[in-house]
Amino acid sequence: MNYQWYPGHMTKAKRMMEENIKLIDLIIEVVDARIPISSRNPDIDQLGKNKARLLLLNKSDLADPDQNEAWSRFFQEKGFHVLKLNSRSGSGVKGVLPLVMEACKEKIERDKRRGIKNRPVRAMVVGIPNVGKSTFINAFAGKACTKTGNKPGVTKGKQWIRINKSLELLDTPGILWPKFEDQQVGARLAMVGSIKDEILNLEELSLELLKYLHRDYPGLLKARYEIEESPEPLTMLEQIASNRKCIQKGGELDYGKAAGILLEEFRNGKIGRITLEKPLIQEQ
């Protein structure tokens, strides 16, 4: 399957970011803790050279706790300030402001030396579609100031959001790069819901997910769906379809429906706390 998704407004968003970067002291990047590398936009490192960096591992409540720790260390070693959070419940959000001030300590001290008082830190919030960027801003700002939805690509336009007298946020639409050179990246993004389901082959995607879960998280599928796990993902999808009564007219198994159930339950954390990529593999 070939994964691509780059609506026209995303080209505009990248241009907007390039224009606004001069106004910014800090980049707050929101990633999905289940796929911390695949849910990063490669352009952001280039755009954000010489800026302070804060990386938020969002949806960390859905990710493997051990991998959350491993990824935190991985990014800290690369010079990022890192925080694990769940912006939907608000867990971890209180830790953001102190970390912003810590990341911008040099800038604040430089302002003081120059006699500039009370100039707020200006931060740009970036992230690809559906990583929970708008939900984070709402939780952080304490009011529904950005339009949120569970569909990729809902945030539109540009707005400054005043958090308090010492911090202002620039919200930008999430941007995704035009082509996935690595189709595995596309598959992982599709699994967590960052690519519109309408343009995907969900059955094929579910087989990829089953293969991964059987290899890296043995026992979870058996516990959730009461199936015998197997290296053959199609055999497992058949069992899920049968056990969940996914039957078409004529009595045939409905693989599409079973695939939809599997993906939805994975995305909602019902199968377990799962991370789809590990930092060790990134360094090889």
Secondary structure, 3 states (H helix, E strand, C coil): CCCCCCCHHHHHHHHHHHHHHHHCCEEEEEEECCCCCCCCCCHHHHHCCCCEEEEEEECCCCCCHHHHHHHHHHHHHCCCEEEECECCCCECHHHHHHHHHHHCHHHHHHHHHCCCCCCCEEEEEECCCCCCHHHHHHHHHCCCCCCCCCCCCCCCCCEEEEEECCEEEEECCCCCCCCCCCHHHHHHHHHHCCCCHHHCCHHHHHHHHHHHHHHHCCCHHHHHHCCCCCCCHHHHHHHHHHHCCCECCCCCECHHHHHHHHHHHHHCCCCCCCCCCCHHHHHC
